[in-house]
Amino acid sequence: MGDKRVPEPWQRQLDAWEGWLKASGAPSTTIGQRLYQLRRFAADHPATIPWQTTLDDLVLWLAQHDQWKPATRRAYRGALRAFFAWAVAAGHLERSPAAALPRVKATRGLPRPVPEDVLRAAVAGADERVRLMLLLAAYGGLRRAEIAELRQQDARRDADGGWWLRVHGKGDAYRDVPLTGALAMAVRGLPPGWLFPSPTRHGDHLTPAHLGVLARRVLPAGWTLHTLRHRFATRAHARGADVAVIAELLGHANLENVRVYTRIGQDKLRSAVEGAA
């Protein structure tokens, strides 16, 4: 948000909404993201009293951010709708001005798996902490928010001796992801508690945004922890994993979403075309 500050009338309501979200059991990552999104809107409307916000205010604000990708625009739209729906439920408004916000057309993105030489160079140039972040995304397919919330004790051994990682995913859902031996040793070699503790927030972990910043320092421009997740899905598919397995490992309930992460090899595409000729 740069130097912009959230006006006091907005801050009071955002504090109340935060309490509502916590009471509903919303994951801390979701709460943090939605508060950040509403703070951006509030900082851009210092003269607007929250409950006098109009549909036009919301539409014009979303429209002026024409550089946003559809996924980003959908996220901000969802945050605005959630905030003003709470305002109606809490008795501050009779009707939500965000209820009629236009839908954002979904577009299918293309998978962008990090090339192996880029991954090797980044791992070689990273310190031990950032290296582990990179490998959890590249070899485990974890989101940056999932990596941020990992604890050393989340690595568990099964009866057959294999290592698994209990991952706290979206929507307060959990899943178990197998760990390679080397990655399991790296996790288990750390002290109990957060894998990536925050040096400034006592007892808390690094934020997902900070993890992203650290990863971008060792990755070339255009590559991120998220594209390492693309790398994981693409490699798993190339080794024979079907879409249902990849969806389970990535924490996706919708199998269609896996297509965004998985690039089909050119050899398979060419083979299919030649087979149809």
C-alpha positions in Angstrom: 0.0 0.0 0.0 3.0 2.3 -0.1 2.7 5.2 2.4 -1.1 5.1 2.4 -2.8 4.6 5.8 -6.1 3.1 6.6 -8.6 5.7 7.8 -9.7 5.3 11.3 -13.4 4.7 10.5 -12.4 1.8 8.2 -9.9 0.4 10.7 -12.5 0.1 13.4 -14.8 -1.9 11.1 -11.9 -4.0 9.8 -11.0 -4.9 13.3 -14.5 -6.0 14.0 -14.6 -8.0 10.7 -11.4 -9.7 11.7 -13.0 -10.9 14.9 -15.9 -12.2 12.9 -13.6 -14.2 10.6 -11.7 -15.6 13.5 -14.9 -16.6 15.2 -15.9 -18.4 12.0 -12.7 -20.5 12.1 -11.3 -19.0 8.9 -7.7 -19.9 8.3 -5.2 -17.3 9.3 -3.9 -17.0 5.8 -7.4 -16.3 4.4 -7.9 -13.7 7.2 -4.6 -12.0 6.4 -5.2 -11.9 2.7 -8.7 -10.5 3.0 -7.7 -7.8 5.5 -4.9 -6.8 3.2 -7.3 -6.5 0.2 -9.8 -4.4 2.2 -7.1 -2.2 3.6 -6.0 -1.3 0.0 -9.5 -0.3 -0.9 -9.9 1.7 2.4 -6.6 3.5 1.9 -7.8 4.6 -1.6 -11.0 6.0 -0.1 -10.0 8.1 2.9 -13.0 10.4 2.5 -15.6 7.6 2.3 -17.4 6.4 5.4 -17.5 2.6 5.2 -21.3 2.3 5.2 -21.7 5.0 2.6 -19.7 3.0 0.0 -21.6 2.6 -3.2 -21.5 0.0 -6.0 -20.0 2.7 -8.3 -17.2 3.2 -5.8 -16.4 -0.5 -5.9 -16.7 -0.9 -9.7 -14.5 2.1 -10.4 -11.8 1.0 -8.0 -11.7 -2.5 -9.5 -11.8 -1.1 -13.0 -8.8 1.2 -12.5 -6.5 -1.7 -11.7 -6.4 -2.9 -15.3 -3.0 -4.5 -14.8 -4.5 -7.1 -12.5 -4.8 -10.7 -13.8 -8.3 -12.3 -13.7 -7.4 -14.4 -10.6 -6.3 -11.3 -8.7 -9.4 -9.4 -9.7 -11.6 -12.3 -8.6 -9.8 -12.4 -5.2 -10.4 -8.7 -4.6 -14.0 -9.0 -5.7 -14.5 -11.9 -3.3 -13.0 -10.0 -0.4 -15.2 -7.0 -1.0 -18.3 -9.2 -1.3 -17.4 -11.0 2.0 -16.8 -7.7 3.9 -20.0 -6.1 2.9 -22.0 -9.3 3.4 -20.7 -9.3 7.0 -21.8 -5.7 7.3 -25.3 -6.7 6.4 -25.2 -9.7 8.8 -23.9 -7.5 11.6 -26.7 -4.9 11.1 -24.6 -2.1 9.7 -26.3 -2.2 6.3 -29.6 -3.3 4.9 -28.1 -4.2 1.5 -24.5 -5.0 0.3 -23.2 -2.6 -2.4 -20.8 -5.4 -3.4 -23.6 -8.0 -4.1 -24.1 -6.7 -7.7 -20.4 -6.6 -8.6 -19.9 -8.0 -12.1 -18.5 -11.5 -12.3 -14.9 -11.8 -13.5 -14.5 -14.0 -16.5 -12.3 -16.9 -15.7 -9.4 -17.6 -18.0 -7.3 -20.7 -18.2 -3.7 -20.0 -17.5 -0.8 -21.9 -19.0 1.5 -24.0 -16.8 4.9 -22.5 -16.4 7.1 -25.2 -14.7 10.5 -24.0 -13.6 13.2 -25.5 -15.8 15.5 -28.0 -14.1 18.7 -25.9 -14.7 17.0 -22.9 -13.2 16.0 -24.9 -10.1 19.5 -26.4 -9.7 21.1 -22.9 -9.9 18.6 -21.5 -7.4 19.2 -24.3 -4.9 22.9 -24.0 -5.3 22.8 -20.2 -4.6 20.3 -20.3 -1.7 21.1 -20.6 2.0 19.9 -23.6 4.0 16.6 -22.0 4.9 15.6 -20.8 1.5 16.8 -24.0 -0.1 14.3 -25.9 2.0 11.5 -23.6 0.9 12.4 -24.2 -2.8 12.5 -28.0 -2.4 9.2 -28.1 -0.5 7.6 -26.4 -3.5 9.5 -28.2 -6.2 9.5 -31.7 -4.7 6.4 -31.6 -2.5 4.1 -29.3 -4.6 3.3 -27.1 -1.6 1.8 -23.6 -1.8 3.9 -20.8 -0.1 1.2 -20.4 2.6 1.4 -24.1 3.3 5.2 -23.9 3.5 4.9 -21.0 5.9 2.7 -22.9 8.4 4.8 -26.1 8.5 6.2 -27.4 11.8 9.0 -29.8 12.3 6.6 -32.3 13.9 4.4 -32.3 10.8 6.9 -34.8 9.3 5.8 -38.3 10.4 7.0 -41.8 9.7 4.6 -44.6 8.8 4.7 -48.3 9.7 6.7 -49.1 6.5 9.4 -46.5 7.3 8.2 -44.0 4.7 8.1 -40.3 5.6 4.9 -38.1 5.2 4.3 -34.4 5.7 1.0 -33.3 7.2 0.1 -30.1 5.2 -2.4 -27.5 6.3 -4.1 -26.5 3.1 -6.8 -24.1 2.0 -10.1 -23.9 3.8 -8.6 -25.5 7.0 -8.2 -28.8 5.1 -5.3 -31.2 5.7 -3.6 -33.6 3.5 -0.6 -36.0 3.8 2.2 -35.6 1.2 5.0 -38.2 0.9 8.5 -36.9 1.5 11.7 -38.1 -0.3 14.3 -39.3 2.1 16.6 -36.3 1.7 13.7 -33.8 2.2 12.5 -35.7 5.3 16.0 -35.6 6.8 16.2 -31.9 6.2 12.8 -31.3 8.0 13.5 -33.6 10.8 17.0 -32.1 11.4 15.4 -28.8 12.4 14.4 -28.0 16.0 10.7 -28.6 17.0 8.3 -25.8 16.1 7.9 -23.7 13.0 10.2 -24.6 10.1 10.5 -20.9 9.3 10.0 -18.9 12.5 9.7 -15.1 12.2 12.6 -13.1 13.8 10.3 -10.2 14.4 6.9 -11.7 15.4 7.6 -13.8 18.6 6.1 -17.2 18.4 4.9 -16.9 14.9 6.1 -18.0 11.5 7.2 -16.1 8.4 4.4 -14.8 6.3 3.7 -16.4 2.9 4.5 -13.0 1.3 7.9 -13.0 3.0 8.6 -16.5 1.8 7.9 -15.4 -1.7 10.3 -12.5 -1.4 13.1 -14.8 -0.2 12.5 -17.2 -3.0 12.5 -14.5 -5.7 15.9 -13.4 -4.5 17.5 -16.6 -5.7 15.2 -17.3 -8.7 15.5 -15.5 -12.0 12.9 -13.0 -12.9 9.6 -14.6 -13.8 10.0 -17.7 -11.6 8.4 -18.1 -8.2 7.5 -20.6 -5.6 4.2 -21.1 -7.5 6.0 -22.0 -10.7 8.0 -24.5 -8.7 4.6 -26.0 -7.9 4.0 -26.2 -11.6 7.3 -28.0 -11.9 6.1 -30.6 -9.4 2.8 -31.3 -11.1 4.4 -31.5 -14.6 7.2 -33.9 -13.4 4.7 -36.1 -11.6 2.5 -36.3 -14.7 5.5 -37.1 -16.9 6.4 -40.0 -14.6 2.9 -41.5 -15.0 0.8 -40.0 -12.2 -2.8 -39.5 -13.2 -4.8 -36.3 -12.7 -6.6 -37.6 -9.6 -3.3 -38.4 -7.9 -1.8 -35.0 -8.8 -4.9 -33.2 -7.6 -4.7 -35.0 -4.2 -1.0 -34.1 -3.9 -1.6 -30.4 -4.8 -4.6 -30.1 -2.5 -7.1 -29.5 -5.3 -10.7 -30.7 -5.0 -11.4 -29.8 -8.6 -9.5 -32.0 -11.1 -9.9 -29.3 -13.8 -7.7 -27.0 -11.8 -4.8 -29.4 -12.2 -4.6 -28.6 -15.9 -3.3 -25.1 -15.0 -0.3 -26.7 -13.3 0.5 -29.5 -15.6 2.3 -29.1 -18.9 2.0 -32.0 -21.2 5.3 -32.9 -22.8 5.7 -32.0 -26.5 6.6 -35.6 -27.3 3.2 -36.8 -26.0 1.4 -34.1 -28.0 3.3 -34.9 -31.2 2.7 -38.7 -30.7 -1.0 -38.0 -30.3 -1.1 -35.9 -33.5 0.9 -38.5 -35.5 -1.4 -41.3 -34.1 -4.4 -39.4 -35.4 -2.9 -38.8 -38.8 
